[in-house]
Amino acid sequence: MKNIIGIILVALLFYSCKPKEEVTSIKLPNWESRKAAITKMDSLAQGKSYLPVYSHIYHRFEDRTFDLTITVSIRNTSLTDSIYILKADYFNTAGDRIRQYLQNPVYLKPMETIEIIIEENDTEGGSGANFVFDWASKSAQNLPLFEAVMISTSGQQGLSFSTRGIEVHN
């Protein structure tokens, strides 16, 4: 009986220890249908926003990390006007741009939200990752809102927190 319990415990131990998954591909959002042809850029209010994100955080010791899934929300806060996202660049902890999410400007309808998802096994950004967004709108009254939710679950426990972007100036 003791041998059977021991075998079951060892089997459960090996079953519960999954190897860390490698990032096999980066899924970029398909915003082809959102391409914006902006003809009069000088008539638009323009800005730049910084959003801190975390692809992992440290726990217990400096060499132990907890990987996180990141949901970046890009929100149009205007009830009446579209906004344009001109750039969406992802930087790692060292400040190196590791991904460029837009090849062309995209639009968001009034009150619309679009998202960028960075999967839990994509830890390239690190604990000091961030996004920089360039944007434009008809009015500087209703600025776009950039938020990120970081989350991970394991068993019955989970961890989540959020960050909010700030406007930055060159």
Contact map, one row per residue, 1 for C-alpha under 8 A:
11111000000000000000000000000000000000000000000000000000000000000000000000000000000000000000000000000000000000000000000000000000000000000000000000000000000000000000000000
11111100000000000000000000000000000000000000000000000000000000000000000000000000000000000000000000000000000000000000000000000000000000000000000000000000000000000000000000
11111110000000000000000000000000000000000000000000000000000000000000000000000000000000000000000000000000000000000000000000000000000000000000000000000000000000000000000000
11111111000000000000000000000000000000000000000000000000000000000000000000000000000000000000000000000000000000000000000000000000000000000000000000000000000000000000000000
11111111100000000000000000000000000000000000000000000000000000000000000000000000000000000000000000000000000000000000000000000000000000000000000000000000000000000000000000
01111111110000000000000000000000000000000000000000000000000000000000000000000000000000000000000000000000000000000000000000000000000000000000000000000000000000000000000000
00111111111000000000000000000000000000000000000000000000000000000000000000000000000000000000000000000000000000000000000000000000000000000000000000000000000000000000000000
00011111111100000000000000000000000000000000000000000000000000000000000000000000000000000000000000000000000000000000000000000000000000000000000000000000000000000000000000
00001111111110000000000000000000000000000000000000000000000000000000000000000000000000000000000000000000000000000000000000000000000000000000000000000000000000000000000000
00000111111111000000000000000000000000000000000000000000000000000000000000000000000000000000000000000000000000000000000000000000000000000000000000000000000000000000000000
00000011111111100000000000000000000000000000000000000000000000000000000000000000000000000000000000000000000000000000000000000000000000000000000000000000000000000000000000
00000001111111110000000000000000000000000000000000000000000000000000000000000000000000000000000000000000000000000000000000000000000000000000000000000000000000000000000000
00000000111111111000000000000000000000000000000000000000000000000000000000000000000000000000000000000000000000000000000000000000000000000000000000000000000000000000000000
00000000011111111100000000000000000000000000000000000000000000000000000000000000000000000000000000000000000000000000000000000000000000000000000000000000000000000000000000
00000000001111111100000000000000000000000000000000000000000000000000000000000000000000000000000000000000000000000000000000000000000000000000000000000000000000000000000000
00000000000111111100000000000000000000000000000000000000000000000000000000000000000000000000000000000000000000000000000000000000000000000000000000000000000000000000000000
00000000000011111110000000000000000000000000000000000000000000000000000000000000000000000000000000000000000000000000000000000000000000000000000000000000000000000000000000
00000000000001111111000000000000000000000000000000000000000000000000000000000000000000000000000000000000000000000000000000000000000000000000000000000000000000000000000000
00000000000000001111100000000000000000000000000000000000000000000000000000000000000000000000000000000000000000000000000000000000000000000000000000000000000000000000000000
00000000000000000111110000000000000000000000000000000000000000000000000000000000000000000000000000000000000000000000000010000000000000000000000000000000000000000000000000
00000000000000000011111000000000000000000000000000000000000000000000000000000000000000000000000000000000000000000000000010000000000000000000000000000000000000000000000000
00000000000000000001111100000000000000000000000000000000000000000000000000000000000000000000000000000000000000000000000011000000000000000000000000000000000000000000000000
00000000000000000000111111000000000000000000000000000000000000000000000000000000000000000000000000000000000000000000000011000000000000000000000000000000000000000000000000
00000000000000000000011111000000000000000000000000000000000000000000000000000000000000000000000000000000000000000000000000000000000000000000000000000000000000000000000000
00000000000000000000001111100000000000000000000000000000000000000000000000000000000000000000000000000000000000000000000000000000000000000000000000000000000000000000000000
00000000000000000000001111110000000000000000000000000000000000000000000000000000000000000000000000000000000000000000000000000000000000000000000000000000000000000000000000
00000000000000000000000011111000000000000000000000000000000000000000000000000000000000000000000000000000000000000000000000000000000000000000000000000000000000000000000000
00000000000000000000000001111100000000000000000000000000000000000000000000000000000000000000000000001000000000000001000000000000000000000000000000000000000000000000000000
00000000000000000000000000111110000000000000000000000000000000000000000000000000000000000000000000001000000000000011000000000000000000000000000000000000000000000000000000
00000000000000000000000000011111100000000000000000000000000000000000000000000000000000000000000000000000000000000000000000000000000000000000000000000000000000000000000000
00000000000000000000000000001111111000000000000000000000000000000000000000000000000000000000000000000000010000000000000000000000000000000000000000000000000000000000000000
00000000000000000000000000000111111000000000000000000000000000000000000000000000000000000000000000000000000000000000000000000000000000000000000000000000000000000000000000
00000000000000000000000000000111111000000000000000000000000000000000000000000000000000000000000000000000000000000000000000000000000000000000000000000000000000000000000000
00000000000000000000000000000011111100000000000000000000000000000000000000000000000000000000000000000000011100000000000000000000000000000000000000000000000000000000000000
00000000000000000000000000000011111110000000000000000000000000000000000000000000000000000000000000000001111000000000000000000000000000000000000000000000000000000000000000
00000000000000000000000000000000011111000000000000000000000000000000000000000000000100000000000000000001111000000000000000000000000000000000000000000000000000000000000000
00000000000000000000000000000000001111100000000000000000000000000000000000000000000000000000000000000000100000000000000000000000000000000000000000000000000000000000000000
00000000000000000000000000000000000111111000000000000000000000000000000000000000000000000000000000000000000000000000000000000000000000000000000000000000000000000000000000
00000000000000000000000000000000000011111000000000000000000000000000000000000000000000000000000000000000000000000000000000000000000000000000000000000000000000000000000000
00000000000000000000000000000000000001111111000000000000000000000000000000000000000000000000000000000000000000000000000000000000000000000000000000000000000000000000000000
00000000000000000000000000000000000001111111000000000000000000000000000000000000000000000000000000000000000000000000000000000000000000000000000000000000000000000000000000
00000000000000000000000000000000000000011111100000000000000000000000000000000000000000000000000000000000000000000000000000000000000000000000000000000000000000000000000000
00000000000000000000000000000000000000011111100000000000000000000000000000000000000000000000000000000000000000000000000000000000000000000100000000000000000000000000000000
00000000000000000000000000000000000000011111110000000000000000000000000000000000000000000000000000000000000000000000000000000000000000011110000000000000000000000000000000
00000000000000000000000000000000000000000111111000000000000000000000000000000000000000000000000000000000000000000000000000000000000000011111000000000000000000000000000000
00000000000000000000000000000000000000000001111100000000000000000000000000000000000000000000000000000000000000000000000000000000000001111001000000000000000000000000000000
00000000000000000000000000000000000000000000111110000000000000000000000000000000000000000000000000000000000000000000000000000000000001110000000000000000000000000000001110
00000000000000000000000000000000000000000000011111000000000000000000000000000000000000000000000000000000000000000000000000000000000111100000000000000000000000000000001110
00000000000000000000000000000000000000000000001111100000000000000000000000000000000000000000000000000000000000000000000000000000000111000000000001000000000000000000111100
00000000000000000000000000000000000000000000000111110000000000000000000000000000000000000000000000000000000000000000000000000000011110000000000000000000000000000000111100
00000000000000000000000000000000000000000000000011111000000000000000000000000000000000000000000000000000000000000000000000000000011100000000000001110000000000000011110000
00000000000000000000000000000000000000000000000001111100000000000000000000000000000000000000000000000000000000000000000000000001111000000000000000010000000000000011100000
00000000000000000000000000000000000000000000000000111110000000000000010000000000000000000000000000000000000000000000000000000011111000000000000000010100000000000010000000
00000000000000000000000000000000000000000000000000011111100000000001010000000000000000000000000000000000000000000000000000001111110000000000000000000100000000000000000000
00000000000000000000000000000000000000000000000000001111100000000011110000000000000000000000000000000000000000000000010101111110100000000000000000000100000000000000000000
00000000000000000000000000000000000000000000000000000111110000001111000000000000000000000000000000000000000000000000000000100110000000000000000000000000000000000000000000
00000000000000000000000000000000000000000000000000000111111000001111000000000000000000000000000000000000000000000000000000000110000000000000000000000000000000000000000000
00000000000000000000000000000000000000000000000000000001111111111100000000000000000000000000000000000000000000000000000000000010000000000000000000000000000000000000000000
00000000000000000000000000000000000000000000000000000000111111011100000000000000000000000000000000000000000000000000000000000000000000000000000000000000000000000000000000
00000000000000000000000000000000000000000000000000000000011111010000000000000000000000000000000000000000000000000000000000000000000000000000000000000000000000000000000000
00000000000000000000000000000000000000000000000000000000011111110000000000000000000000000000000000000000000000000000000000000000000000000000000000000000000000000000000000
00000000000000000000000000000000000000000000000000000000011111111000000000000000000000000000000000000000000000000000000000000000000000000000000000000000000000000000000000
00000000000000000000000000000000000000000000000000000000010011111000000000000000000000000000000000000000000000000000000000000000000000000000000000000000000000000000000000
00000000000000000000000000000000000000000000000000000000011111111100000000000000000000000000000000000000000000000000000000000000000000000000000000000000000000000000000000
00000000000000000000000000000000000000000000000000000001111001111110000000000000000000000000000000000000000000000000000000000000000000000000000000000000000000000000000000
00000000000000000000000000000000000000000000000000000001111000011111000000000000000000000000000000000000000000000000000000000000000000000000000000000000000000000000000000
00000000000000000000000000000000000000000000000000000011100000001111100000000000000000000000000000000000000000000000000110100000000000000000000000000001000000000000000000
00000000000000000000000000000000000000000000000000000111100000000111110000000000000000000000000000000000000000000000001110000000000000000000000000000111000000000000000000
00000000000000000000000000000000000000000000000000000010000000000011111000000000000000000000000000000000000000000000111110000000000000000000000000000111000000000000000000
00000000000000000000000000000000000000000000000000001110000000000001111100000000000000000000000000000000000000000000111100000000000000000000000000011110000000000000000000
00000000000000000000000000000000000000000000000000000000000000000000111110000000000000000000000000000000000000000011110000000000000000000000000000011100000000000000000000
00000000000000000000000000000000000000000000000000000000000000000000011111000000000000000000000000000000000000000011100000000000000000000000000001111000000000000000000000
00000000000000000000000000000000000000000000000000000000000000000000001111100000000000000000000000000000000000001111000000000000000000000000000011110000000000000000000000
00000000000000000000000000000000000000000000000000000000000000000000000111110000000000000000000000000000000000001110000000000000000000000000000111100000000000000000000000
00000000000000000000000000000000000000000000000000000000000000000000000011111000000000000000000000000000000100111100000000000000000000000000000111000000000000000000000000
00000000000000000000000000000000000000000000000000000000000000000000000001111100011000000000000000000000000111111000000000000000000000000000011110000000000000000000000000
00000000000000000000000000000000000000000000000000000000000000000000000000111110000000000000000000000000000001110000000000000000000000000000011110000000000000000000000000
00000000000000000000000000000000000000000000000000000000000000000000000000011111110000000000000000000000000001100000000000000000000000000000011000000000000000000000000000
00000000000000000000000000000000000000000000000000000000000000000000000000001111100000000000000000000000000001100000000000000000000000000000000000000000000000000000000000
00000000000000000000000000000000000000000000000000000000000000000000000000000111110000000000000000000000000001000000000000000000000000000000000000000000000000000000000000
00000000000000000000000000000000000000000000000000000000000000000000000000000111111000000000000000000000000011000000000000000000000000001100000000000000000000000000000000
00000000000000000000000000000000000000000000000000000000000000000000000000010101111100000000000000000000001111000000000000000000000000001100000000000000000000000000000000
00000000000000000000000000000000000000000000000000000000000000000000000000010000111110000000000000000000001111000000000000000000000000111100000100000000000000000000000000
00000000000000000000000000000000000100000000000000000000000000000000000000000000011111000000000000000000111100000000000000000000000000111000000000000000000000000000000000
00000000000000000000000000000000000000000000000000000000000000000000000000000000001111110000000000000000111100000000000000000000000011110000000000000000000000000000000000
00000000000000000000000000000000000000000000000000000000000000000000000000000000000111110000000000000101110000000000000000000000000011110000000000000000000000000000000000
00000000000000000000000000000000000000000000000000000000000000000000000000000000000011111000000000011111100000000000000000000000000111100000000000000000000000000000000000
00000000000000000000000000000000000000000000000000000000000000000000000000000000000011111100000000011100000000000000000000000000001111000000000000000000000000000000000000
00000000000000000000000000000000000000000000000000000000000000000000000000000000000000111110000011111100000000000000000000000000001110000000000000000000000000000000000000
00000000000000000000000000000000000000000000000000000000000000000000000000000000000000011111000011111000000000000000000000001000111100000000000000000000000000000000000000
00000000000000000000000000000000000000000000000000000000000000000000000000000000000000001111111111100000000000000000000000001000111100000000000000000000000000000000000000
00000000000000000000000000000000000000000000000000000000000000000000000000000000000000000111111111000000000000000000000000011101110000000000000000000000000000000000000000
00000000000000000000000000000000000000000000000000000000000000000000000000000000000000000011111100000000000000000000000000001111110000000000000000000000000000000000000000
00000000000000000000000000000000000000000000000000000000000000000000000000000000000000000011111100000000000000000000000000000001000000000000000000000000000000000000000000
00000000000000000000000000000000000000000000000000000000000000000000000000000000000000000011111110000000000000000000000000000000100000000000000000000000000000000000000000
00000000000000000000000000000000000000000000000000000000000000000000000000000000000000000011111111000000000000000000000000000000000000000000000000000000000000000000000000
00000000000000000000000000000000000000000000000000000000000000000000000000000000000000001111001111110000000000000000000000000000000000000000000000000000000000000000000000
00000000000000000000000000000000000000000000000000000000000000000000000000000000000000001111000111110000000000000000000000011000000000000000000000000000000000000000000000
00000000000000000000000000000000000000000000000000000000000000000000000000000000000000001110000011111000000000000000000000000000000000000000000000000000000000000000000000
00000000000000000000000000000000000000000000000000000000000000000000000000000000000000111100000011111110000000000000000000000000000000000000000000000000000000000000000000
00000000000000000000000000011000000000000000000000000000000000000000000000000000000000111100000000111110000000000000000000000000000000000000000000000000000000000000000000
00000000000000000000000000000000000000000000000000000000000000000000000000000000000001111000000000011111110000000000000000000000000000000000000000000000000000000000000000
00000000000000000000000000000000000000000000000000000000000000000000000000000000000000100000000000011111100000000000000000000000000000000000000000000000000000000000000000
00000000000000000000000000000000001100000000000000000000000000000000000000000000000001100000000000000111110000000000000000000000000000000000000000000000000000000000000000
00000000000000000000000000000000001110000000000000000000000000000000000000000000000111100000000000000111111000000000000000000000000000000000000000000000000000000000000000
00000000000000000000000000000010011100000000000000000000000000000000000000000000000111000000000000000101111100000000000000000000000000000000000000000000000000000000000000
00000000000000000000000000000000011100000000000000000000000000000000000000000000011110000000000000000000111110000000000000000000000000000000000000000000000000000000000000
00000000000000000000000000000000010000000000000000000000000000000000000000110000011110000000000000000000011111111100000000000000000000000000000000000000000000000000000000
00000000000000000000000000000000000000000000000000000000000000000000000000010000111000000000000000000000001111110000000000000000000000000000000000000000000000000000000000
00000000000000000000000000000000000000000000000000000000000000000000000000011111111000000000000000000000000111110000000000000000000000000000000000000000000000000000000000
00000000000000000000000000000000000000000000000000000000000000000000000000111110000000000000000000000000000111111000000000000000000000000000000000000000000000000000000000
00000000000000000000000000000000000000000000000000000000000000000000000000111000000000000000000000000000000111111100000000000000000000000000000000000000000000000000000000
00000000000000000000000000000000000000000000000000000000000000000000000011110000000000000000000000000000000100111110000000000000000000000000000000000000000000000000000000
00000000000000000000000000000000000000000000000000000000000000000000000011100000000000000000000000000000000100011111000000000000000000000000000000000000000000000000000000
00000000000000000000000000001000000000000000000000000000000000000000001111000000000000000000000000000000000000001111100000000000000000000000000000000000000000000000000000
00000000000000000000000000011000000000000000000000000000000000000000001110000000000000000000000000000000000000000111110000000000000000000000000000000000000000000000000000
00000000000000000000000000000000000000000000000000000000000000000000111100000000000000000000000000000000000000000011111000000000000000000000000000000000000000000000000000
00000000000000000000000000000000000000000000000000000010000000000000111000000000000000000000000000000000000000000001111101000000000000000000000000000000000000000000000000
00000000000000000000000000000000000000000000000000000000000000000001110000000000000000000000000000000000000000000000111111000000000000000000000000000000000000000000000000
00000000000000000000000000000000000000000000000000000010000000000011110000000000000000000000000000000000000000000000011111100000000000000000000000000001000000000000000000
00000000000000000001111000000000000000000000000000000000000000000011100000000000000000000000000000000000000000000000001111100000000000000000000000000000000000000000000000
00000000000000000000011000000000000000000000000000000010000000000000000000000000000000000000000000000000000000000000011111111000000000000000000000000000000000000000000000
00000000000000000000000000000000000000000000000000000011000000000010000000000000000000000000000000000000000000000000000111111100000000000000000000000000000000000000000000
00000000000000000000000000000000000000000000000000000010000000000000000000000000000000000001000001000000000000000000000001111100000000000000000000000000000000000000000000
00000000000000000000000000000000000000000000000000000110000000000000000000000000000000000111100001000000000000000000000001111111110000000000000000000000000000000000000000
00000000000000000000000000000000000000000000000000000111100000000000000000000000000000000001100000000000000000000000000000111111100000000000000000000000000000000000000000
00000000000000000000000000000000000000000000000000001111110000000000000000000000000000000000100000000000000000000000000000001111100000000000000000000000000000000000000000
00000000000000000000000000000000000000000000000000011100000000000000000000000000000000000001110000000000000000000000000000001111110000000000000000000000000000000000000000
00000000000000000000000000000000000000000000000000011110000000000000000000000000000000000111101000000000000000000000000000001111111000000000000000000000000000000000000000
00000000000000000000000000000000000000000000000001111100000000000000000000000000000000000111100000000000000000000000000000001001111100000000000000000000000000000000000000
00000000000000000000000000000000000000000000000001111000000000000000000000000000000000011110000000000000000000000000000000000000111110000000000000000000000000000000000000
00000000000000000000000000000000000000000000000111100000000000000000000000000000000000111110000000000000000000000000000000000000011111000000000000000000000000000000000000
00000000000000000000000000000000000000000000000111000000000000000000000000000000000011111000000000000000000000000000000000000000001111100000000000000000000000000000000000
00000000000000000000000000000000000000000000011110000000000000000000000000000000000011110000000000000000000000000000000000000000000111110000000000000000000000000000000000
00000000000000000000000000000000000000000000011100000000000000000000000000000000001111100000000000000000000000000000000000000000000011111000000100000000000000000000000000
00000000000000000000000000000000000000000001111000000000000000000000000000000000001111000000000000000000000000000000000000000000000001111100000000000000000000000000000000
00000000000000000000000000000000000000000001110000000000000000000000000000000000111100000000000000000000000000000000000000000000000000111111001000000000000000000000000000
00000000000000000000000000000000000000000011100000000000000000000000000000000000111000000000000000000000000000000000000000000000000000011111000000000000000000000000000000
00000000000000000000000000000000000000000001100000000000000000000000000000000000000000000000000000000000000000000000000000000000000000001111110000000000000000000000000000
00000000000000000000000000000000000000000000110000000000000000000000000000000000000000000000000000000000000000000000000000000000000000001111111000000000000000000000000000
00000000000000000000000000000000000000000000000000000000000000000000000000000000000000000000000000000000000000000000000000000000000000000011111000000000000000000000000000
00000000000000000000000000000000000000000000000000000000000000000000000000011100000000000000000000000000000000000000000000000000000000000011111100000000000000000000000000
00000000000000000000000000000000000000000000000000000000000000000000000000011100000000000000000000000000000000000000000000000000000000001001111110000000000000000000000000
00000000000000000000000000000000000000000000000000000000000000000000000001111000001000000000000000000000000000000000000000000000000000100000011111000000000000000000000000
00000000000000000000000000000000000000000000000000000000000000000000000011111000000000000000000000000000000000000000000000000000000000000000001111100000000000000001100000
00000000000000000000000000000000000000000000000010100000000000000000000111100000000000000000000000000000000000000000000000000000000000000000000111110000000000000001110000
00000000000000000000000000000000000000000000000000100000000000000000000111000000000000000000000000000000000000000000000000000000000000000000000011111000000000000111100000
00000000000000000000000000000000000000000000000000111000000000000000011110000000000000000000000000000000000000000000000000000000000000000000000001111100000000000111000000
00000000000000000000000000000000000000000000000000000000000000000000011100000000000000000000000000000000000000000000000000000000000000000000000000111110000000011110000000
00000000000000000000000000000000000000000000000000001110000000000001111000000000000000000000000000000000000000000000000000000000000000000000000000011111000000011100000000
00000000000000000000000000000000000000000000000000000000000000000001110000000000000000000000000000000000000000000000000000000000000000000000000000001111100001111000000000
00000000000000000000000000000000000000000000000000000000000000000011100000000000000000000000000000000000000000000000000100000000000000000000000000000111110001110000000000
00000000000000000000000000000000000000000000000000000000000000000000000000000000000000000000000000000000000000000000000000000000000000000000000000000011111111100000000000
00000000000000000000000000000000000000000000000000000000000000000000000000000000000000000000000000000000000000000000000000000000000000000000000000000001111111000000000000
00000000000000000000000000000000000000000000000000000000000000000000000000000000000000000000000000000000000000000000000000000000000000000000000000000000111111000000000000
00000000000000000000000000000000000000000000000000000000000000000000000000000000000000000000000000000000000000000000000000000000000000000000000000000000111111000000000000
00000000000000000000000000000000000000000000000000000000000000000000000000000000000000000000000000000000000000000000000000000000000000000000000000000000111111100000000000
00000000000000000000000000000000000000000000000000000000000000000000000000000000000000000000000000000000000000000000000000000000000000000000000000000011111111110000000000
00000000000000000000000000000000000000000000000000000000000000000000000000000000000000000000000000000000000000000000000000000000000000000000000000000011100011111000000000
00000000000000000000000000000000000000000000000000000000000000000000000000000000000000000000000000000000000000000000000000000000000000000000000000001111000001111100000000
00000000000000000000000000000000000000000000000000000000000000000000000000000000000000000000000000000000000000000000000000000000000000000000000000001110000000111110000000
00000000000000000000000000000000000000000000000000000000000000000000000000000000000000000000000000000000000000000000000000000000000000000000000000111100000000011111000000
00000000000000000000000000000000000000000000000000111000000000000000000000000000000000000000000000000000000000000000000000000000000000000000000000111000000000001111100000
00000000000000000000000000000000000000000000000000110000000000000000000000000000000000000000000000000000000000000000000000000000000000000000000011110000000000000111110000
00000000000000000000000000000000000000000000000011110000000000000000000000000000000000000000000000000000000000000000000000000000000000000000000011100000000000000011111000
00000000000000000000000000000000000000000000000011100000000000000000000000000000000000000000000000000000000000000000000000000000000000000000000001000000000000000001111100
00000000000000000000000000000000000000000000001111000000000000000000000000000000000000000000000000000000000000000000000000000000000000000000000000000000000000000000111110
00000000000000000000000000000000000000000000001111000000000000000000000000000000000000000000000000000000000000000000000000000000000000000000000000000000000000000000011111
00000000000000000000000000000000000000000000001100000000000000000000000000000000000000000000000000000000000000000000000000000000000000000000000000000000000000000000001111
00000000000000000000000000000000000000000000000000000000000000000000000000000000000000000000000000000000000000000000000000000000000000000000000000000000000000000000000111
